[in-house]
Amino acid sequence: MFGSWGRETPKVYSREQLEGILDALDSGEYGIVLRAKGILPCTCGKWLHFDYVPEEHEVRVGAADYTGRLCVIGSELKEDKLAELFGL
């Protein structure tokens, strides 16, 4: 059975930091992650939109939102570890 974990956050991320987080999702340490996506404020003053599937992800600059949002979908998700990974 699949589950999801999501958060809203005003936390600001650098592009490099977000790329590292998405790479870490492949480790299996956070559960079996099948998909993740979101929009987060960037240290550069813009907004980063991201999409993740196992062993592949994309980060791009996109339209602004009122707060950052992220969602992770998979099975056996380790929500406390995901929160720690995203610094929440």
DSSP file (Angstrom, degrees, kcal/mol; ACC not computed):
  #  RESIDUE AA STRUCTURE BP1 BP2  ACC     N-H-->O    O-->H-N    N-H-->O    O-->H-N    TCO  KAPPA ALPHA  PHI   PSI    X-CA   Y-CA   Z-CA
    1    1 A M              0   0    0      0, 0.0    75,-0.3     0, 0.0     2,-0.3   0.000 360.0 360.0 360.0 142.4    0.0    0.0    0.0
    2    2 A F        -     0   0    0     73,-0.1     2,-0.3    74,-0.1    73,-0.2  -0.635 360.0-176.8 -94.3 151.6    1.2    3.5   -0.8
    3    3 A G  E     -A   74   0A   0     71,-3.6    71,-2.3    -2,-0.3     2,-0.3  -0.827  12.2-139.8-133.5 174.5    1.3    6.4    1.5
    4    4 A S  E     -A   73   0A   0     -2,-0.3     2,-0.4    69,-0.2    69,-0.2  -0.986   6.5-163.7-140.6 153.4    2.2   10.1    1.2
    5    5 A W  E     +A   72   0A   0     67,-2.5    67,-3.0    -2,-0.3     2,-0.3  -1.000  20.8 166.3-133.5 130.5    4.0   12.7    3.3
    6    6 A G  E     -A   71   0A   0     -2,-0.4     2,-0.3    65,-0.2    65,-0.2  -0.981  11.1-177.3-146.4 158.1    3.7   16.4    2.7
    7    7 A R  E     -A   70   0A   0     63,-2.0    63,-2.2    -2,-0.3     2,-0.4  -0.986  21.7-137.8-148.8 155.1    4.5   19.7    4.3
    8    8 A E  E     +A   69   0A   0     -2,-0.3    61,-0.2    61,-0.2    -2,-0.0  -0.945  36.1 168.7-108.4 141.2    4.1   23.4    3.7
    9    9 A T  E     -A   68   0A   0     59,-2.5    59,-2.1    -2,-0.4    -2,-0.0  -0.991  43.7-152.9-154.8 143.0    7.2   25.4    4.7
   10   10 A P        +     0   0    0      0, 0.0    -1,-0.1     0, 0.0    59,-0.1   0.439  59.3 131.2 -88.5  -1.2    8.7   28.9    4.4
   11   11 A K        -     0   0    0     57,-0.1     2,-0.4     1,-0.1    -2,-0.1  -0.223  54.1-134.8 -56.6 138.5   12.2   27.4    4.6
   12   12 A V        -     0   0    0     28,-0.1     2,-0.3    30,-0.0    30,-0.2  -0.812  22.1-168.9-101.1 136.3   14.6   28.6    1.9
   13   13 A Y  B     -e   42   0B   0     28,-2.7    30,-1.6    -2,-0.4    31,-0.3  -0.910  19.0-129.2-123.6 147.9   16.8   26.1    0.0
   14   14 A S     >  -     0   0    0     -2,-0.3     4,-2.3    28,-0.2     5,-0.2  -0.600  30.7-115.1 -84.6 159.5   19.7   26.5   -2.4
   15   15 A R  H  > S+     0   0    0     -2,-0.2     4,-2.5     1,-0.2     5,-0.2   0.911 118.4  51.2 -59.8 -41.8   19.5   24.6   -5.7
   16   16 A E  H  > S+     0   0    0      1,-0.2     4,-2.2     2,-0.2    -1,-0.2   0.896 108.4  51.1 -63.5 -41.1   22.5   22.6   -4.6
   17   17 A Q  H  > S+     0   0    0      2,-0.2     4,-2.0     1,-0.2    -1,-0.2   0.924 111.6  47.1 -62.1 -45.3   20.9   21.7   -1.3
   18   18 A L  H  X S+     0   0    0     -4,-2.3     4,-2.5     2,-0.2    -2,-0.2   0.900 109.8  53.1 -64.7 -41.3   17.7   20.6   -3.0
   19   19 A E  H  X S+     0   0    0     -4,-2.5     4,-2.3     1,-0.2    -1,-0.2   0.908 109.4  50.1 -59.6 -41.7   19.6   18.5   -5.6
   20   20 A G  H  X S+     0   0    0     -4,-2.2     4,-2.0     2,-0.2    -1,-0.2   0.884 109.4  50.8 -63.8 -40.0   21.4   16.8   -2.6
   21   21 A I  H  X S+     0   0    0     -4,-2.0     4,-1.1     2,-0.2    -2,-0.2   0.931 111.1  48.0 -62.6 -46.3   18.1   16.0   -0.9
   22   22 A L  H  < S+     0   0    0     -4,-2.5     4,-0.4     1,-0.2     3,-0.4   0.884 110.3  51.9 -65.4 -38.1   16.7   14.5   -4.1
   23   23 A D  H >< S+     0   0    0     -4,-2.3     3,-1.4     1,-0.2    -1,-0.2   0.896 105.6  56.8 -61.2 -39.5   19.8   12.4   -4.6
   24   24 A A  H >< S+     0   0    0     -4,-2.0     3,-1.9     1,-0.3     5,-0.4   0.775  90.9  71.1 -65.7 -26.7   19.5   11.1   -1.0
   25   25 A L  G >< S+     0   0    0     -4,-1.1     3,-0.7    -3,-0.4     8,-0.4   0.754  89.6  63.2 -62.4 -22.5   15.9    9.8   -1.7
   26   26 A D  G <  S+     0   0    0     -3,-1.4    -1,-0.3    -4,-0.4    -2,-0.2   0.612  83.1  80.7 -74.5 -11.9   17.5    7.1   -3.9
   27   27 A S  G <  S-     0   0    0     -3,-1.9    -1,-0.2    -4,-0.2    -2,-0.1   0.719  94.7-129.2 -71.5 -21.4   19.3    5.6   -0.8
   28   28 A G  S X  S+     0   0    0     -3,-0.7     3,-1.2    -4,-0.3    -1,-0.1   0.329  80.2 113.8  86.4  -8.4   16.3    3.7    0.5
   29   29 A E  T 3  S+     0   0    0     -5,-0.4     3,-0.1     1,-0.2    -4,-0.1   0.686  76.9  47.1 -67.8 -18.7   17.0    5.2    3.9
   30   30 A Y  T 3  S-     0   0    0      1,-0.5    48,-1.8    -5,-0.2    -1,-0.2   0.233 122.8 -92.0-109.3  11.5   13.7    7.2    3.7
   31   31 A G    <   -     0   0    0     -3,-1.2     2,-1.1    46,-0.3    -1,-0.5  -0.585  68.6 -40.1 104.5-172.0   11.4    4.3    2.6
   32   32 A I  E     -B   75   0A   0     43,-2.7    43,-1.9    -2,-0.2     2,-0.6  -0.772  65.5-163.3 -93.4  95.7   10.5    3.2   -0.9
   33   33 A V  E     +B   74   0A   0     -2,-1.1    41,-0.3    -8,-0.4     3,-0.1  -0.711  20.4 169.3 -88.0 120.6   10.1    6.6   -2.6
   34   34 A L  E     +     0   0A   0     39,-2.6     2,-0.3    -2,-0.6    40,-0.2   0.711  66.8   0.9 -99.5 -27.1    8.2    6.4   -5.9
   35   35 A R  E     +B   73   0A   0     38,-2.0    38,-3.6    18,-0.2    -1,-0.4  -0.977  55.3 177.5-161.4 144.7    7.5   10.1   -6.5
   36   36 A A  E     +BC  72  52A   0     16,-1.8    16,-2.7    -2,-0.3     2,-0.3  -0.980  11.1 162.8-147.6 145.6    8.2   13.5   -5.0
   37   37 A K  E     +BC  71  51A   0     34,-2.2    34,-2.2    -2,-0.3     2,-0.3  -0.987   8.0 130.7-156.6 161.1    7.4   16.9   -6.2
   38   38 A G  E     -BC  70  50A   0     12,-1.9    12,-2.6    -2,-0.3     2,-0.4  -0.991  43.0-108.0 174.4-177.9    7.1   20.4   -4.9
   39   39 A I  E     +BC  69  49A   0     30,-2.5    30,-3.0    -2,-0.3    10,-0.2  -0.991  34.8 175.8-139.5 128.2    7.9   24.1   -5.0
   40   40 A L  E     - C   0  48A   0      8,-2.7     8,-3.3    -2,-0.4     2,-0.1  -0.981  34.5-104.7-137.4 145.4   10.3   25.7   -2.6
   41   41 A P  E     - C   0  47A   0      0, 0.0   -28,-2.7     0, 0.0     2,-0.3  -0.452  39.6-140.6 -68.0 143.0   11.7   29.2   -2.1
   42   42 A C  B >   -e   13   0B   0      4,-2.9     3,-2.0   -30,-0.2   -28,-0.2  -0.741  18.9-122.7-107.8 152.2   15.4   29.5   -3.2
   43   43 A T  T 3  S+     0   0    0    -30,-1.6   -29,-0.1    -2,-0.3    -1,-0.1   0.710 111.6  66.5 -61.8 -20.1   18.3   31.4   -1.7
   44   44 A C  T 3  S-     0   0    0    -31,-0.3    -1,-0.3     2,-0.1     3,-0.1   0.491 120.5-106.8 -80.8  -2.7   18.6   33.2   -5.1
   45   45 A G  S <  S+     0   0    0     -3,-2.0    -2,-0.1     1,-0.4     2,-0.1   0.377  90.6  95.7  93.4  -4.3   15.2   34.9   -4.5
   46   46 A K  S    S-     0   0    0     18,-0.0    -4,-2.9    -5,-0.0     2,-0.4  -0.327  77.7-100.5-103.3-170.2   13.3   32.7   -7.0
   47   47 A W  E     -CD  41  62A   0     15,-0.6    15,-2.1    -6,-0.2     2,-0.5  -0.954  23.9-145.3-119.2 136.2   11.2   29.6   -6.6
   48   48 A L  E     -CD  40  61A   0     -8,-3.3    -8,-2.7    -2,-0.4     2,-0.4  -0.873   9.0-163.7-102.0 127.5   12.4   26.0   -7.3
   49   49 A H  E     -CD  39  60A   0     11,-3.4    11,-2.6    -2,-0.5     2,-0.3  -0.906  15.7-171.7-104.2 136.6   10.0   23.5   -8.7
   50   50 A F  E     -CD  38  59A   0    -12,-2.6   -12,-1.9    -2,-0.4     2,-0.4  -0.970  18.4-171.9-135.3 150.9   11.1   19.9   -8.5
   51   51 A D  E     -CD  37  58A   0      7,-2.0     7,-2.5    -2,-0.3     2,-0.4  -0.996  12.7-172.5-134.8 137.1   10.0   16.4   -9.7
   52   52 A Y  E     +CD  36  57A   0    -16,-2.7   -16,-1.8    -2,-0.4     5,-0.2  -0.997  15.4 164.1-135.2 135.4   11.5   13.2   -8.6
   53   53 A V  E >   - D   0  56A   0      3,-2.8     3,-2.5    -2,-0.4   -18,-0.2  -0.924  63.1 -61.2-132.9 158.9   11.1    9.5   -9.6
   54   54 A P  T 3  S-     0   0    0      0, 0.0   -20,-0.0     0, 0.0   -28,-0.0  -0.107 121.3  -4.2 -49.1 129.5   13.7    6.9   -8.6
   55   55 A E  T 3  S+     0   0    0    -32,-0.1     2,-0.3     1,-0.1   -32,-0.1   0.590 125.1  75.9  64.0  15.8   17.2    7.6  -10.0
   56   56 A E  E <   +D   53   0A   0     -3,-2.5    -3,-2.8   -34,-0.1     2,-0.3  -0.952  50.9 160.0-154.1 132.6   15.9   10.7  -11.9
   57   57 A H  E     -D   52   0A   0     -2,-0.3     2,-0.4    -5,-0.2    -5,-0.2  -0.987  20.1-152.2-149.5 162.0   15.0   14.2  -10.8
   58   58 A E  E     -D   51   0A   0     -7,-2.5    -7,-2.0    -2,-0.3     2,-0.4  -1.000   5.1-170.7-136.0 135.5   14.5   17.7  -12.3
   59   59 A V  E     +D   50   0A   0     -2,-0.4     2,-0.3    -9,-0.2    -9,-0.2  -0.998  18.7 163.7-124.7 129.5   14.9   21.0  -10.6
   60   60 A R  E     -D   49   0A   0    -11,-2.6   -11,-3.4    -2,-0.4     2,-0.4  -0.958  40.4-105.7-142.3 158.8   13.8   24.2  -12.5
   61   61 A V  E     +D   48   0A   0     -2,-0.3     2,-0.2   -13,-0.2   -13,-0.2  -0.707  52.2 157.7 -84.4 135.9   12.9   27.8  -11.7
   62   62 A G  E     -D   47   0A   0    -15,-2.1   -15,-0.6    -2,-0.4   -23,-0.0  -0.755  40.5 -43.6-145.2-169.7    9.2   28.5  -11.8
   63   63 A A        -     0   0    0     -2,-0.2    -1,-0.1     1,-0.1     2,-0.1  -0.224  62.1-106.3 -63.9 150.1    6.4   30.8  -10.8
   64   64 A A        -     0   0    0      2,-0.0     2,-0.3   -17,-0.0    -1,-0.1  -0.327  31.7-167.6 -75.2 158.6    6.2   31.9   -7.2
   65   65 A D        -     0   0    0     -2,-0.1     3,-0.1     1,-0.0    -1,-0.0  -0.800  36.6-104.5-134.2 177.0    3.7   30.7   -4.6
   66   66 A Y  S    S-     0   0    0     -2,-0.3     2,-0.3     1,-0.2    -2,-0.0   0.759  99.0  -2.1 -81.6 -22.6    2.8   32.0   -1.1
   67   67 A T  S    S-     0   0    0    -28,-0.0    -1,-0.2   -27,-0.0     2,-0.1  -0.975  85.2 -87.1-156.6 163.0    4.8   29.2    0.7
   68   68 A G  E     -A    9   0A   0    -59,-2.1   -59,-2.5    -2,-0.3     2,-0.4  -0.460  41.5-171.7 -73.8 147.1    6.9   26.2   -0.1
   69   69 A R  E     +AB   8  39A   0    -30,-3.0   -30,-2.5   -61,-0.2     2,-0.3  -0.997   7.0 176.1-139.3 142.8    5.1   22.8   -0.6
   70   70 A L  E     -AB   7  38A   0    -63,-2.2   -63,-2.0    -2,-0.4     2,-0.3  -0.996   7.3-170.9-146.9 152.2    6.4   19.3   -1.0
   71   71 A C  E     -AB   6  37A   0    -34,-2.2   -34,-2.2    -2,-0.3     2,-0.4  -0.997   3.7-166.1-144.2 135.9    5.0   15.9   -1.2
   72   72 A V  E     -AB   5  36A   0    -67,-3.0   -67,-2.5    -2,-0.3     2,-0.4  -0.991   8.4-166.9-124.4 130.3    6.6   12.4   -1.2
   73   73 A I  E     +AB   4  35A   0    -38,-3.6   -39,-2.6    -2,-0.4   -38,-2.0  -0.952  35.3  91.1-120.1 135.9    4.7    9.3   -2.3
   74   74 A G  E     -AB   3  33A   0    -71,-2.3   -71,-3.6    -2,-0.4     2,-0.3  -0.951  65.7 -72.8 176.1-156.7    5.8    5.8   -1.7
   75   75 A S  E    S+ B   0  32A   0    -43,-1.9   -43,-2.7    -2,-0.3   -73,-0.1  -0.947 102.0  14.4-130.2 153.9    5.6    2.9    0.7
   76   76 A E  S    S-     0   0    0    -75,-0.3    -1,-0.2    -2,-0.3     2,-0.1   0.852  83.3-174.2  53.1  37.6    7.1    2.3    4.1
   77   77 A L        -     0   0    0    -46,-0.2     2,-1.1    -3,-0.2   -46,-0.3  -0.386  23.9-140.9 -65.4 136.9    7.9    6.0    4.2
   78   78 A K     >  -     0   0    0    -48,-1.8     4,-2.3     1,-0.2     3,-0.5  -0.772  21.0-175.2 -99.9  87.4   10.0    7.1    7.2
   79   79 A E  H  > S+     0   0    0     -2,-1.1     4,-2.5     1,-0.3     5,-0.2   0.830  78.7  52.8 -59.1 -38.6    8.3   10.4    7.9
   80   80 A D  H  > S+     0   0    0      1,-0.2     4,-1.8     2,-0.2    -1,-0.3   0.891 111.8  46.6 -65.8 -37.8   10.6   11.5   10.7
   81   81 A K  H  > S+     0   0    0     -3,-0.5     4,-2.7     2,-0.2    -2,-0.2   0.866 111.0  52.3 -71.2 -36.3   13.7   10.9    8.5
   82   82 A L  H  X S+     0   0    0     -4,-2.3     4,-2.3     2,-0.2    -2,-0.2   0.927 109.0  49.9 -63.4 -44.1   12.0   12.8    5.6
   83   83 A A  H  <>S+     0   0    0     -4,-2.5     5,-3.3     1,-0.2     4,-0.3   0.910 112.7  47.5 -60.6 -41.7   11.3   15.7    7.9
   84   84 A E  H ><5S+     0   0    0     -4,-1.8     3,-1.1     3,-0.2    -2,-0.2   0.914 109.4  53.2 -64.9 -43.0   15.0   15.7    9.0
   85   85 A L  H 3<5S+     0   0    0     -4,-2.7    -2,-0.2     1,-0.3    -1,-0.2   0.904 113.1  42.9 -59.2 -43.1   16.2   15.4    5.4
   86   86 A F  T 3<5S-     0   0    0     -4,-2.3    -1,-0.3    -5,-0.1    -2,-0.2   0.437 115.5-117.3 -83.8   0.6   14.2   18.5    4.3
   87   87 A G  T < 5       0   0    0     -3,-1.1    -3,-0.2    -4,-0.3    -2,-0.1   0.820 360.0 360.0  71.1  32.2   15.3   20.3    7.5
   88   88 A L      <       0   0    0     -5,-3.3    -4,-0.2    -6,-0.2    -5,-0.1   0.404 360.0 360.0-106.4 360.0   11.8   20.6    8.9
